[in-house]
Amino acid sequence: LYDAQIDLHGMTEAGAHPVLMDFVQRQRARGALRLLVITGKGSGASKNSVLRANVPRWLDVEPFASFITAVEPAPAVLGSEGAFI
């Protein structure tokens, strides 16, 4: 279902952003086509995950927007609302 995965769960927004950018660049260089990005579902009563909200935005700008064709919620067996493919 995916070629590589990264788990950002528990990281801060400032920490996760450069880690994700480096991961995507390294995986693209090795020819990976599908990546699993675990963000977590969020915590507390609101269950709002800052990473879940921001990962699609981060990947929708250059240099990534030109080669990332889709960012979709992962299937339930891979984390559903706590991860993206």
N, C-alpha and C positions, 0 to 999 in steps of 0.2 A: 503493500500500500504506500510506502514511502521509502526514500533512499537514505535519509539521515534525520536525526531528531536533535532538538535542543530543548532543555527544560529551563525556562525563565522564572518558573514558579518561585515566589518568595523574594525575587530581586526587586530593587527599586527601579523606577522609571529611568533614572540617570544611569544606573548600572546596566540595565538590560539593553538599552538602545545600542551602545557600541558593541556589546557582545553579540547581539542579533545581526548587526550589520556585518561584522567580521565573519560570522558563521555562514551567512547567505553568500558572501563573496567567495569564501573558501569552498563551499559546496558547489557553487556554480563552476568554479575553476576545475573541479574534479568531475564535472558532468552530471551531477545530481539533478533530477527533474522534479521530484516531489519531496518536500520537507515537512516534517511534523514540528510545529512550534507550540510548546506547552506553556500556557500563560497562567494557568490557575483560574478558578472561578470567582475569586474575590473573597473577602471575609466580612464578618459583621452582618448586621441585619439587612443591609442594602445589597450585599453580594455583588458590588460593583468592583470589577477588576480594572485598575488603571492600565495594566499591560494588555488586557483583552481589548480595551478600547483603543489603545494606541498602536498595537502591532500592525493592523491593516493600514493605518495612516502612514506609518513609517515605510511600509513596503509599496505605497502608492506614489512615492516621489522618486525622482532620479537619485542615484543611478539605477534603482531597482524597477521603477515603473516600466522601463523599456523592455524588460525580459520576464517579469513576473506576470503571468497571464491570469491568475486567479488566487484569491485568498478565501478559503471556505472553512466553515466549522468542521472540525474533525468528526468522523463517525463516532457513535456512542462508545464503541469498544476502545477507542483511542483518546477519549476524554471529552467528546462533544463540546459543550460550551466552555470548557477549560483548555481548549487547544484548537489550532488551525492546521490545515494542510495547504 
